[in-house]
């Protein structure tokens, strides 16, 4: 036999030389959950090792993670029920603890690349990503509310917004609004192909943002659809998105690959809470090797074409690389 592929696998040295996909901390974004108060740390029950943090502890966490080589963070607010209403007005309240913390992070840690979430559900008493009237989620009326959020967040100095609402036309609307108000340098990482997935459960526990009625299937994508993701990506590309995202990641590797092959923009993938929780649960049972499974999963996501991976494993991955 002239060709013996095993020759390139026989030692650790040759395997590292011929490895085609490498995940590094430069690829990772660490999602964080912010709560109101001081010196509080609450573990998310369904996400072992992940905590809700007050602003003082979040600043320390970001600084620590930057020391590990992680530079990008996506900050999600956990809004008390008392501050929620149907119009999600807390989302653009300049005195809110969320916007105050964003300003503080960018002031004290200017090198941290901070991404924010644009959607109504953390602030809405209905728990939906858009404005609800007569049992329906309204598309165009929602855009105006999302615009107020985007401007309020951009004013804190953050680097990039992440519209996760899946309303039609929101990328173009937000891009035009930001540009008109002088925020041309604020990027948009669009949740382009966000599927109506069963893998979001632990995240909704973390934010207490479960819909109060119905589900999100009228705006998030049907998990059965592949070509539709290309339509969403084409619209987001034409409307000015800087990064296209697929969410979730592991069950949608084909979608990540499709976007990578068809568009010249960076592709992000969100390794979501349910993916994280499944691995952690299996590790706790002794059924899987945690570190190997984590690395294999992240490698698969990058191999499929993701340039950027949002993952709750970011800190653990970085700490493992330091050992």
C-alpha positions in Angstrom: 0.0 0.0 0.0 1.4 3.4 -1.0 -1.1 5.3 1.2 -1.2 4.4 4.8 -3.1 7.2 6.6 -2.2 5.7 10.0 1.4 6.9 9.5 0.1 10.4 10.3 -1.5 9.2 13.5 1.2 7.0 15.1 2.5 9.5 17.7 1.3 12.6 19.5 3.9 14.6 17.7 2.7 13.8 14.2 -0.9 14.1 15.2 -0.3 17.6 16.4 1.6 18.5 13.3 -1.2 17.3 11.0 -4.2 18.5 13.1 -6.5 20.5 10.8 -8.7 22.3 13.4 -7.5 24.1 16.5 -9.6 25.8 19.1 -8.0 28.6 21.1 -9.3 31.2 23.5 -9.2 33.7 20.7 -12.2 31.9 19.2 -14.4 32.0 22.3 -17.0 34.4 23.8 -18.0 33.8 27.5 -21.7 34.5 28.2 -22.3 36.0 31.7 -25.4 36.5 33.8 -25.7 39.8 35.7 -28.0 40.3 38.8 -28.7 43.4 40.9 -27.0 43.9 44.2 -23.5 43.5 45.6 -21.2 40.6 46.4 -23.7 38.0 45.3 -23.0 34.8 43.4 -25.9 32.4 42.6 -25.3 29.1 40.8 -27.7 28.3 38.0 -29.0 24.9 39.2 -29.4 23.5 35.7 -25.9 24.7 34.6 -23.3 23.4 37.1 -20.4 25.9 37.4 -22.2 28.8 35.9 -23.3 31.7 38.2 -25.4 34.8 38.2 -23.1 37.6 39.4 -23.5 41.1 40.8 -21.6 43.8 39.0 -18.6 43.8 41.5 -18.1 40.1 41.1 -18.6 40.3 37.3 -15.9 42.8 37.0 -13.5 40.5 38.9 -14.7 37.5 36.7 -14.0 39.4 33.5 -10.6 40.5 34.7 -9.7 37.0 35.7 -10.9 35.5 32.4 -8.9 38.1 30.4 -5.9 36.9 32.3 -6.6 33.5 30.9 -6.8 34.8 27.3 -10.5 35.3 26.9 -11.2 38.7 25.5 -14.9 38.7 24.5 -17.9 38.5 26.8 -21.7 38.5 26.2 -23.5 40.0 29.2 -27.2 39.1 29.9 -29.3 40.8 32.6 -31.5 39.0 35.1 -34.3 41.4 35.6 -36.5 41.3 38.7 -40.2 40.7 38.1 -41.0 44.0 39.6 -39.2 45.8 36.8 -40.8 43.9 34.0 -43.8 45.2 31.9 -45.4 44.4 28.5 -43.3 47.2 26.8 -40.0 46.1 28.3 -39.2 49.7 29.3 -36.5 48.6 31.7 -34.5 47.6 28.6 -33.7 51.3 27.9 -33.9 52.7 31.4 -30.6 54.6 31.7 -30.6 54.1 35.5 -30.9 50.4 35.3 -28.3 48.2 36.9 -27.6 46.5 33.6 -26.7 49.7 31.7 -24.8 51.0 34.8 -22.7 47.9 34.9 -21.9 48.0 31.2 -20.6 51.5 31.6 -18.5 50.4 34.5 -17.0 47.4 32.7 -16.0 49.5 29.7 -14.6 52.2 31.9 -12.5 49.9 34.1 -11.7 47.2 31.5 -11.7 49.0 28.2 -9.9 46.1 26.4 -12.7 43.7 27.2 -14.8 43.2 24.1 -18.4 43.5 25.3 -21.4 42.1 23.5 -25.0 42.8 24.6 -28.3 41.2 23.9 -31.1 42.9 22.0 -34.5 41.3 22.7 -37.5 42.1 24.9 -37.8 38.8 26.7 -35.5 39.6 29.7 -37.6 42.7 30.4 -41.0 41.6 29.3 -43.7 40.5 31.7 -45.0 38.3 28.8 -41.6 36.5 28.4 -41.6 37.0 24.7 -38.9 38.5 22.4 -41.4 41.0 21.0 -44.3 43.1 21.9 -47.5 41.1 22.5 -50.9 42.4 21.6 -54.1 40.2 21.6 -52.0 37.1 22.0 -49.7 37.9 19.0 -46.1 39.0 18.8 -46.0 42.1 16.7 -43.0 42.5 14.4 -42.8 46.2 13.3 -43.9 47.6 16.6 -41.2 45.6 18.3 -38.5 47.2 16.2 -39.0 50.6 17.8 -38.5 49.1 21.3 -35.4 47.2 20.2 -34.1 50.4 18.7 -34.4 52.2 22.1 -32.5 49.3 23.7 -29.8 49.4 21.1 -29.2 53.1 21.5 -29.2 52.9 25.3 -26.7 50.0 25.2 -24.5 51.7 22.6 -24.3 54.8 24.7 -22.6 52.8 27.5 -19.5 52.2 25.3 -20.1 48.5 24.5 -18.6 47.1 21.3 -21.3 45.0 19.7 -25.0 44.3 20.0 -26.6 40.9 19.4 -30.2 41.1 18.2 -31.6 37.7 19.3 -35.3 38.5 18.8 -35.7 37.1 15.2 -38.0 39.9 14.1 -38.0 40.5 10.4 -36.0 43.5 9.3 -34.4 44.3 12.7 -30.8 44.2 11.5 -31.4 46.9 8.9 -33.5 49.0 11.3 -30.9 48.9 14.1 -28.0 49.5 11.7 -29.7 52.6 10.3 -30.6 53.9 13.7 -27.2 53.4 15.2 -25.5 55.1 12.3 -27.8 58.1 12.4 -27.1 58.5 16.1 -23.3 58.4 15.7 -22.7 54.8 16.7 -21.2 53.6 13.4 -18.5 51.7 15.2 -20.9 49.5 17.2 -21.0 46.1 15.5 -24.0 43.8 15.0 -23.7 40.1 15.6 -27.0 38.9 14.3 -28.7 35.8 15.7 -29.3 34.9 12.1 -30.5 31.3 12.3 -31.9 31.0 15.8 -34.0 27.9 16.0 -37.0 27.2 18.2 -35.0 24.7 20.1 -35.5 22.5 23.1 -31.9 23.2 24.1 -32.6 26.6 25.7 -34.2 25.4 28.9 -31.4 26.1 31.3 -30.8 29.6 29.9 -34.4 30.5 30.5 -34.0 29.2 34.0 -31.0 31.5 34.4 -32.8 34.6 33.2 -36.3 33.6 34.4 -37.6 34.5 30.9 -39.9 31.6 30.1 -42.9 32.8 28.0 -46.0 33.3 30.0 -48.1 31.8 27.2 -47.5 29.8 24.0 -44.0 29.4 22.6 -41.6 31.2 20.3 -42.3 29.2 17.1 -43.9 32.1 15.2 -40.5 34.0 15.2 -37.8 31.5 15.8 -36.9 29.0 13.1 -38.3 25.5 12.6 -35.6 23.0 13.5 -36.6 21.0 10.4 -35.6 23.8 8.0 -32.2 24.2 6.4 -32.6 26.3 3.3 -34.5 28.9 5.3 -31.3 29.7 7.1 -29.8 30.9 3.9 -32.7 33.3 3.4 -32.3 34.7 6.9 -28.5 35.0 6.3 -29.0 36.8 3.0 -31.3 39.3 4.6 -29.0 40.0 7.6 -26.0 40.3 5.2 -27.8 42.8 3.0 -29.1 44.7 6.1 -25.6 45.3 7.4 -24.8 42.5 9.9 -21.1 42.2 10.8 -21.3 38.6 12.1 -23.9 35.9 11.3 -24.8 33.5 14.2 -26.3 30.0 14.3 -28.0 29.0 17.5 -27.8 26.3 18.9 -24.5 24.9 17.7 -24.1 21.1 17.9 -27.4 20.0 16.5 -27.0 22.6 13.6 -23.5 21.9 12.3 -24.9 21.7 8.8 -26.3 25.2 9.1 -22.9 26.6 10.4 -21.3 25.0 7.3 -23.9 26.4 4.9 -23.4 30.0 6.2 -19.6 29.6 6.1 -19.7 28.5 2.5 -22.1 31.0 1.2 -21.3 34.3 2.9 -18.0 36.3 3.4 -18.8 37.4 6.9 -17.5 35.7 10.1 -19.8 33.0 11.4 -20.6 32.6 15.1 -22.2 29.6 16.8 -23.8 29.6 20.2 -23.0 26.4 22.2 -26.1 26.8 24.2 -27.1 26.0 27.8 -28.7 22.7 27.0 -25.6 21.5 25.2 -23.5 22.5 28.2 -26.0 21.0 30.7 -26.1 17.6 28.9 -22.3 17.2 29.1 -22.1 18.4 32.7 -24.9 16.0 33.7 -23.2 13.0 32.0 -19.9 14.0 33.6 -21.5 14.1 37.1 -22.9 10.6 36.4 -19.4 9.4 35.5 -20.6 8.6 31.9 -18.3 10.9 30.1 -14.8 12.4 30.4 -15.6 16.1 30.9 -12.5 17.7 29.4 -12.3 15.4 26.4 -16.0 15.8 25.6 -15.8 19.6 26.0 -12.8 19.9 23.6 -14.3 17.5 21.1 -17.6 19.4 21.0 -15.9 22.8 20.5 -13.6 21.3 17.9 -16.6 20.0 16.0 -18.3 23.4 16.0 -15.1 25.1 14.7 -14.5 22.3 12.2 -18.0 22.9 10.8 -17.0 26.5 10.0 -17.6 28.6 13.1 -15.1 31.5 13.4 -16.5 32.4 16.8 -18.0 30.2 19.5 -20.1 31.5 22.4 -19.8 28.9 25.1 -20.3 28.4 28.8 -17.2 26.2 28.6 -14.9 29.2 27.8 -13.5 29.7 31.3 -13.0 26.0 31.9 -11.4 25.6 28.5 -9.0 28.4 29.2 -8.1 27.1 32.6 -7.4 23.7 31.2 -5.1 25.2 28.6 -3.1 26.8 31.4 -2.5 23.6 33.2 
